[in-house]
Amino acid sequence: MLQLQRHRCAANAQQTFSRLNVKLHAAGGLIATRPLVLHAGDTTMTVPFTTEGAHQLQEAFQKLFQTFAEKQKAQRPKRWDMMEWRHTSEDIGIEVFCNPNAYTTAFDAKLLITLGSRGGLTVTTEARLSAIASDLDNYLQG
Protein backbone atom coordinates (compact mmCIF):
# COMPACT_ATOMS: atom_id res chain seq x y z
CA MET A 1 0.00 0.00 0.00
CA LEU A 2 2.79 2.42 0.89
CA GLN A 3 4.52 1.62 -2.39
CA LEU A 4 1.36 2.44 -4.34
CA GLN A 5 1.04 5.81 -2.56
CA ARG A 6 4.68 6.64 -3.36
CA HIS A 7 4.08 5.74 -7.00
CA ARG A 8 0.98 7.97 -7.17
CA CYS A 9 2.83 10.82 -5.46
CA ALA A 10 5.74 10.50 -7.91
CA ALA A 11 3.32 10.40 -10.86
CA ASN A 12 1.54 13.55 -9.61
CA ALA A 13 4.87 15.34 -9.16
CA GLN A 14 5.92 14.30 -12.67
CA GLN A 15 2.68 15.73 -14.13
CA THR A 16 3.17 18.97 -12.21
CA PHE A 17 6.76 19.38 -13.40
CA SER A 18 5.79 18.59 -16.99
CA ARG A 19 3.18 21.40 -16.86
CA LEU A 20 5.48 23.86 -15.10
CA ASN A 21 8.87 24.39 -16.68
CA VAL A 22 11.34 26.53 -14.73
CA LYS A 23 14.10 28.29 -16.66
CA LEU A 24 16.98 30.48 -15.57
CA HIS A 25 16.45 34.04 -16.81
CA ALA A 26 19.40 36.03 -18.18
CA ALA A 27 19.11 38.46 -15.24
CA GLY A 28 19.77 35.58 -12.85
CA GLY A 29 16.21 34.90 -11.67
CA LEU A 30 13.98 31.94 -12.35
CA ILE A 31 11.06 32.17 -14.77
CA ALA A 32 8.26 29.60 -14.65
CA THR A 33 6.51 28.73 -17.88
CA ARG A 34 3.46 26.60 -18.43
CA PRO A 35 1.53 25.84 -21.56
CA LEU A 36 -0.91 28.41 -22.89
CA VAL A 37 -3.58 26.66 -24.99
CA LEU A 38 -5.02 28.81 -27.77
CA HIS A 39 -8.15 27.79 -29.67
CA ALA A 40 -8.30 29.24 -33.17
CA GLY A 41 -11.39 27.70 -34.72
CA ASP A 42 -10.63 24.03 -35.40
CA THR A 43 -6.96 24.52 -34.56
CA THR A 44 -5.51 24.26 -31.06
CA MET A 45 -2.00 25.54 -30.33
CA THR A 46 -0.08 24.93 -27.13
CA VAL A 47 2.72 27.38 -26.38
CA PRO A 48 5.09 27.64 -23.39
CA PHE A 49 4.21 30.95 -21.76
CA THR A 50 4.90 33.00 -18.64
CA THR A 51 2.45 34.60 -16.26
CA GLU A 52 4.14 37.95 -16.89
CA GLY A 53 3.53 37.60 -20.63
CA ALA A 54 -0.09 36.63 -19.99
CA HIS A 55 -0.67 39.75 -17.88
CA GLN A 56 0.88 41.92 -20.61
CA LEU A 57 -1.33 40.37 -23.28
CA GLN A 58 -4.40 40.73 -21.04
CA GLU A 59 -3.57 44.43 -20.64
CA ALA A 60 -3.32 44.79 -24.44
CA PHE A 61 -6.72 43.07 -24.80
CA GLN A 62 -8.26 45.42 -22.22
CA LYS A 63 -7.05 48.41 -24.27
CA LEU A 64 -8.47 46.80 -27.42
CA PHE A 65 -11.85 46.22 -25.73
CA GLN A 66 -11.75 49.87 -24.60
CA THR A 67 -11.12 50.94 -28.21
CA PHE A 68 -14.19 48.99 -29.34
CA ALA A 69 -16.27 50.58 -26.55
CA GLU A 70 -15.16 54.06 -27.66
CA LYS A 71 -15.85 53.11 -31.27
CA GLN A 72 -19.45 52.15 -30.37
CA LYS A 73 -19.99 55.51 -28.63
CA ALA A 74 -18.37 57.61 -31.39
CA GLN A 75 -20.68 60.01 -33.22
CA ARG A 76 -18.51 60.18 -36.34
CA PRO A 77 -16.34 57.62 -38.14
CA LYS A 78 -12.73 57.74 -37.07
CA ARG A 79 -9.52 55.83 -37.73
CA TRP A 80 -8.70 53.70 -34.65
CA ASP A 81 -5.21 52.55 -33.64
CA MET A 82 -4.36 48.93 -34.41
CA MET A 83 -3.28 46.54 -31.68
CA GLU A 84 0.14 44.94 -32.12
CA TRP A 85 1.63 42.87 -29.31
CA ARG A 86 4.83 40.80 -29.29
CA HIS A 87 6.38 38.46 -26.78
CA THR A 88 9.69 36.67 -27.28
CA SER A 89 11.33 34.03 -25.13
CA GLU A 90 14.40 31.88 -25.71
CA ASP A 91 12.54 29.32 -27.79
CA ILE A 92 9.46 30.96 -29.26
CA GLY A 93 7.97 34.27 -30.30
CA ILE A 94 4.30 35.25 -30.36
CA GLU A 95 2.78 38.16 -32.26
CA VAL A 96 -0.86 39.22 -31.97
CA PHE A 97 -2.41 41.78 -34.32
CA CYS A 98 -5.91 43.25 -34.58
CA ASN A 99 -7.30 46.07 -36.72
CA PRO A 100 -10.40 47.44 -34.95
CA ASN A 101 -11.28 49.42 -38.10
CA ALA A 102 -12.12 46.16 -39.88
CA TYR A 103 -14.77 45.01 -37.36
CA THR A 104 -17.96 46.57 -36.02
CA THR A 105 -17.73 45.20 -32.47
CA ALA A 106 -15.31 43.30 -30.26
CA PHE A 107 -17.53 40.22 -30.63
CA ASP A 108 -16.91 40.22 -34.40
CA ALA A 109 -13.20 40.97 -34.11
CA LYS A 110 -10.52 38.52 -35.16
CA LEU A 111 -6.86 38.41 -34.28
CA LEU A 112 -3.96 37.45 -36.50
CA ILE A 113 -1.65 35.28 -34.38
CA THR A 114 1.86 34.35 -35.47
CA LEU A 115 3.95 31.79 -33.58
CA GLY A 116 7.61 31.45 -34.48
CA SER A 117 10.29 29.12 -33.17
CA ARG A 118 14.01 29.70 -32.87
CA GLY A 119 14.54 27.02 -35.52
CA GLY A 120 12.63 29.04 -38.10
CA LEU A 121 9.19 27.40 -38.00
CA THR A 122 6.41 30.00 -38.31
CA VAL A 123 2.66 29.44 -38.05
CA THR A 124 0.12 32.19 -38.67
CA THR A 125 -3.59 31.80 -37.99
CA GLU A 126 -6.71 33.85 -37.45
CA ALA A 127 -8.78 33.53 -34.28
CA ARG A 128 -11.72 35.26 -32.64
CA LEU A 129 -10.75 37.85 -30.05
CA SER A 130 -13.35 36.48 -27.63
CA ALA A 131 -11.94 32.93 -27.86
CA ILE A 132 -8.32 33.98 -27.28
CA ALA A 133 -9.32 36.32 -24.43
CA SER A 134 -11.15 33.38 -22.82
CA ASP A 135 -8.11 31.11 -23.29
CA LEU A 136 -5.94 33.76 -21.63
CA ASP A 137 -8.36 34.10 -18.70
CA ASN A 138 -8.28 30.30 -18.24
CA TYR A 139 -4.48 30.37 -18.25
CA LEU A 140 -4.35 33.09 -15.59
CA GLN A 141 -6.87 31.28 -13.39
CA GLY A 142 -4.46 28.43 -13.20
ZADO-1210 file (C-alpha; in nm, 4 decimals, padded with zeros to 6 digits):
<atoms>
<atom x="00.0000" y="00.0000" z="00.0000" code="MET" pos="1"/>
<atom x="00.2786" y="00.2421" z="00.0892" code="LEU" pos="2"/>
<atom x="00.4520" y="00.1619" z="-00.2395" code="GLN" pos="3"/>
<atom x="00.1355" y="00.2438" z="-00.4344" code="LEU" pos="4"/>
<atom x="00.1043" y="00.5806" z="-00.2558" code="GLN" pos="5"/>
<atom x="00.4681" y="00.6636" z="-00.3358" code="ARG" pos="6"/>
<atom x="00.4085" y="00.5738" z="-00.7005" code="HIS" pos="7"/>
<atom x="00.0976" y="00.7975" z="-00.7168" code="ARG" pos="8"/>
<atom x="00.2835" y="01.0820" z="-00.5462" code="CYS" pos="9"/>
<atom x="00.5737" y="01.0497" z="-00.7907" code="ALA" pos="10"/>
<atom x="00.3315" y="01.0401" z="-01.0860" code="ALA" pos="11"/>
<atom x="00.1543" y="01.3550" z="-00.9611" code="ASN" pos="12"/>
<atom x="00.4866" y="01.5338" z="-00.9159" code="ALA" pos="13"/>
<atom x="00.5915" y="01.4299" z="-01.2671" code="GLN" pos="14"/>
<atom x="00.2683" y="01.5733" z="-01.4128" code="GLN" pos="15"/>
<atom x="00.3166" y="01.8973" z="-01.2209" code="THR" pos="16"/>
<atom x="00.6756" y="01.9382" z="-01.3404" code="PHE" pos="17"/>
<atom x="00.5788" y="01.8587" z="-01.6991" code="SER" pos="18"/>
<atom x="00.3183" y="02.1399" z="-01.6861" code="ARG" pos="19"/>
<atom x="00.5476" y="02.3864" z="-01.5105" code="LEU" pos="20"/>
<atom x="00.8874" y="02.4392" z="-01.6679" code="ASN" pos="21"/>
<atom x="01.1337" y="02.6528" z="-01.4732" code="VAL" pos="22"/>
<atom x="01.4100" y="02.8294" z="-01.6662" code="LYS" pos="23"/>
<atom x="01.6981" y="03.0480" z="-01.5570" code="LEU" pos="24"/>
<atom x="01.6447" y="03.4039" z="-01.6812" code="HIS" pos="25"/>
<atom x="01.9397" y="03.6034" z="-01.8178" code="ALA" pos="26"/>
<atom x="01.9108" y="03.8458" z="-01.5237" code="ALA" pos="27"/>
<atom x="01.9771" y="03.5582" z="-01.2847" code="GLY" pos="28"/>
<atom x="01.6214" y="03.4896" z="-01.1668" code="GLY" pos="29"/>
<atom x="01.3978" y="03.1935" z="-01.2351" code="LEU" pos="30"/>
<atom x="01.1055" y="03.2168" z="-01.4766" code="ILE" pos="31"/>
<atom x="00.8263" y="02.9600" z="-01.4653" code="ALA" pos="32"/>
<atom x="00.6511" y="02.8733" z="-01.7881" code="THR" pos="33"/>
<atom x="00.3459" y="02.6602" z="-01.8432" code="ARG" pos="34"/>
<atom x="00.1528" y="02.5835" z="-02.1563" code="PRO" pos="35"/>
<atom x="-00.0915" y="02.8407" z="-02.2887" code="LEU" pos="36"/>
<atom x="-00.3577" y="02.6665" z="-02.4987" code="VAL" pos="37"/>
<atom x="-00.5019" y="02.8812" z="-02.7769" code="LEU" pos="38"/>
<atom x="-00.8148" y="02.7788" z="-02.9667" code="HIS" pos="39"/>
<atom x="-00.8297" y="02.9236" z="-03.3171" code="ALA" pos="40"/>
<atom x="-01.1387" y="02.7697" z="-03.4723" code="GLY" pos="41"/>
<atom x="-01.0627" y="02.4027" z="-03.5405" code="ASP" pos="42"/>
<atom x="-00.6956" y="02.4524" z="-03.4561" code="THR" pos="43"/>
<atom x="-00.5514" y="02.4258" z="-03.1057" code="THR" pos="44"/>
<atom x="-00.2000" y="02.5543" z="-03.0333" code="MET" pos="45"/>
<atom x="-00.0078" y="02.4934" z="-02.7132" code="THR" pos="46"/>
<atom x="00.2724" y="02.7376" z="-02.6376" code="VAL" pos="47"/>
<atom x="00.5094" y="02.7639" z="-02.3388" code="PRO" pos="48"/>
<atom x="00.4210" y="03.0953" z="-02.1764" code="PHE" pos="49"/>
<atom x="00.4903" y="03.3005" z="-01.8644" code="THR" pos="50"/>
<atom x="00.2445" y="03.4599" z="-01.6262" code="THR" pos="51"/>
<atom x="00.4136" y="03.7948" z="-01.6892" code="GLU" pos="52"/>
<atom x="00.3528" y="03.7599" z="-02.0631" code="GLY" pos="53"/>
<atom x="-00.0088" y="03.6630" z="-01.9992" code="ALA" pos="54"/>
<atom x="-00.0669" y="03.9746" z="-01.7880" code="HIS" pos="55"/>
<atom x="00.0884" y="04.1925" z="-02.0606" code="GLN" pos="56"/>
<atom x="-00.1329" y="04.0366" z="-02.3278" code="LEU" pos="57"/>
<atom x="-00.4396" y="04.0731" z="-02.1043" code="GLN" pos="58"/>
<atom x="-00.3571" y="04.4434" z="-02.0641" code="GLU" pos="59"/>
<atom x="-00.3323" y="04.4794" z="-02.4441" code="ALA" pos="60"/>
<atom x="-00.6721" y="04.3075" z="-02.4799" code="PHE" pos="61"/>
<atom x="-00.8256" y="04.5423" z="-02.2222" code="GLN" pos="62"/>
<atom x="-00.7047" y="04.8412" z="-02.4268" code="LYS" pos="63"/>
<atom x="-00.8475" y="04.6800" z="-02.7415" code="LEU" pos="64"/>
<atom x="-01.1851" y="04.6224" z="-02.5733" code="PHE" pos="65"/>
<atom x="-01.1755" y="04.9866" z="-02.4601" code="GLN" pos="66"/>
<atom x="-01.1121" y="05.0935" z="-02.8209" code="THR" pos="67"/>
<atom x="-01.4189" y="04.8991" z="-02.9339" code="PHE" pos="68"/>
<atom x="-01.6269" y="05.0583" z="-02.6550" code="ALA" pos="69"/>
<atom x="-01.5156" y="05.4055" z="-02.7659" code="GLU" pos="70"/>
<atom x="-01.5851" y="05.3114" z="-03.1270" code="LYS" pos="71"/>
<atom x="-01.9446" y="05.2153" z="-03.0372" code="GLN" pos="72"/>
<atom x="-01.9994" y="05.5514" z="-02.8634" code="LYS" pos="73"/>
<atom x="-01.8371" y="05.7613" z="-03.1385" code="ALA" pos="74"/>
<atom x="-02.0677" y="06.0006" z="-03.3215" code="GLN" pos="75"/>
<atom x="-01.8510" y="06.0177" z="-03.6341" code="ARG" pos="76"/>
<atom x="-01.6345" y="05.7621" z="-03.8143" code="PRO" pos="77"/>
<atom x="-01.2731" y="05.7742" z="-03.7072" code="LYS" pos="78"/>
<atom x="-00.9521" y="05.5829" z="-03.7730" code="ARG" pos="79"/>
<atom x="-00.8702" y="05.3695" z="-03.4654" code="TRP" pos="80"/>
<atom x="-00.5215" y="05.2549" z="-03.3643" code="ASP" pos="81"/>
<atom x="-00.4358" y="04.8931" z="-03.4411" code="MET" pos="82"/>
<atom x="-00.3282" y="04.6539" z="-03.1682" code="MET" pos="83"/>
<atom x="00.0139" y="04.4942" z="-03.2117" code="GLU" pos="84"/>
<atom x="00.1634" y="04.2873" z="-02.9310" code="TRP" pos="85"/>
<atom x="00.4833" y="04.0803" z="-02.9286" code="ARG" pos="86"/>
<atom x="00.6383" y="03.8457" z="-02.6777" code="HIS" pos="87"/>
<atom x="00.9686" y="03.6673" z="-02.7279" code="THR" pos="88"/>
<atom x="01.1329" y="03.4027" z="-02.5133" code="SER" pos="89"/>
<atom x="01.4400" y="03.1881" z="-02.5707" code="GLU" pos="90"/>
<atom x="01.2544" y="02.9317" z="-02.7788" code="ASP" pos="91"/>
<atom x="00.9457" y="03.0957" z="-02.9259" code="ILE" pos="92"/>
<atom x="00.7970" y="03.4273" z="-03.0297" code="GLY" pos="93"/>
<atom x="00.4295" y="03.5252" z="-03.0358" code="ILE" pos="94"/>
<atom x="00.2783" y="03.8163" z="-03.2258" code="GLU" pos="95"/>
<atom x="-00.0858" y="03.9217" z="-03.1972" code="VAL" pos="96"/>
<atom x="-00.2408" y="04.1783" z="-03.4315" code="PHE" pos="97"/>
<atom x="-00.5908" y="04.3253" z="-03.4581" code="CYS" pos="98"/>
<atom x="-00.7302" y="04.6067" z="-03.6719" code="ASN" pos="99"/>
<atom x="-01.0403" y="04.7440" z="-03.4953" code="PRO" pos="100"/>
<atom x="-01.1282" y="04.9423" z="-03.8095" code="ASN" pos="101"/>
<atom x="-01.2123" y="04.6162" z="-03.9877" code="ALA" pos="102"/>
<atom x="-01.4770" y="04.5012" z="-03.7360" code="TYR" pos="103"/>
<atom x="-01.7955" y="04.6567" z="-03.6016" code="THR" pos="104"/>
<atom x="-01.7729" y="04.5201" z="-03.2474" code="THR" pos="105"/>
<atom x="-01.5307" y="04.3303" z="-03.0264" code="ALA" pos="106"/>
<atom x="-01.7528" y="04.0222" z="-03.0635" code="PHE" pos="107"/>
<atom x="-01.6913" y="04.0218" z="-03.4403" code="ASP" pos="108"/>
<atom x="-01.3195" y="04.0974" z="-03.4111" code="ALA" pos="109"/>
<atom x="-01.0525" y="03.8520" z="-03.5159" code="LYS" pos="110"/>
<atom x="-00.6860" y="03.8410" z="-03.4278" code="LEU" pos="111"/>
<atom x="-00.3957" y="03.7451" z="-03.6497" code="LEU" pos="112"/>
<atom x="-00.1648" y="03.5279" z="-03.4376" code="ILE" pos="113"/>
<atom x="00.1861" y="03.4350" z="-03.5471" code="THR" pos="114"/>
<atom x="00.3946" y="03.1791" z="-03.3575" code="LEU" pos="115"/>
<atom x="00.7609" y="03.1449" z="-03.4482" code="GLY" pos="116"/>
<atom x="01.0289" y="02.9121" z="-03.3174" code="SER" pos="117"/>
<atom x="01.4006" y="02.9699" z="-03.2873" code="ARG" pos="118"/>
<atom x="01.4541" y="02.7017" z="-03.5524" code="GLY" pos="119"/>
<atom x="01.2627" y="02.9039" z="-03.8101" code="GLY" pos="120"/>
<atom x="00.9190" y="02.7402" z="-03.7999" code="LEU" pos="121"/>
<atom x="00.6411" y="02.9998" z="-03.8313" code="THR" pos="122"/>
<atom x="00.2659" y="02.9440" z="-03.8047" code="VAL" pos="123"/>
<atom x="00.0118" y="03.2194" z="-03.8674" code="THR" pos="124"/>
<atom x="-00.3590" y="03.1797" z="-03.7990" code="THR" pos="125"/>
<atom x="-00.6709" y="03.3853" z="-03.7452" code="GLU" pos="126"/>
<atom x="-00.8776" y="03.3527" z="-03.4276" code="ALA" pos="127"/>
<atom x="-01.1715" y="03.5262" z="-03.2643" code="ARG" pos="128"/>
<atom x="-01.0753" y="03.7851" z="-03.0050" code="LEU" pos="129"/>
<atom x="-01.3347" y="03.6482" z="-02.7631" code="SER" pos="130"/>
<atom x="-01.1942" y="03.2928" z="-02.7860" code="ALA" pos="131"/>
<atom x="-00.8321" y="03.3976" z="-02.7277" code="ILE" pos="132"/>
<atom x="-00.9316" y="03.6320" z="-02.4429" code="ALA" pos="133"/>
<atom x="-01.1154" y="03.3378" z="-02.2824" code="SER" pos="134"/>
<atom x="-00.8109" y="03.1110" z="-02.3286" code="ASP" pos="135"/>
<atom x="-00.5941" y="03.3758" z="-02.1629" code="LEU" pos="136"/>
<atom x="-00.8363" y="03.4099" z="-01.8695" code="ASP" pos="137"/>
<atom x="-00.8284" y="03.0300" z="-01.8236" code="ASN" pos="138"/>
<atom x="-00.4477" y="03.0367" z="-01.8247" code="TYR" pos="139"/>
<atom x="-00.4348" y="03.3095" z="-01.5593" code="LEU" pos="140"/>
<atom x="-00.6870" y="03.1277" z="-01.3391" code="GLN" pos="141"/>
<atom x="-00.4459" y="02.8427" z="-01.3200" code="GLY" pos="142"/>
</atoms>
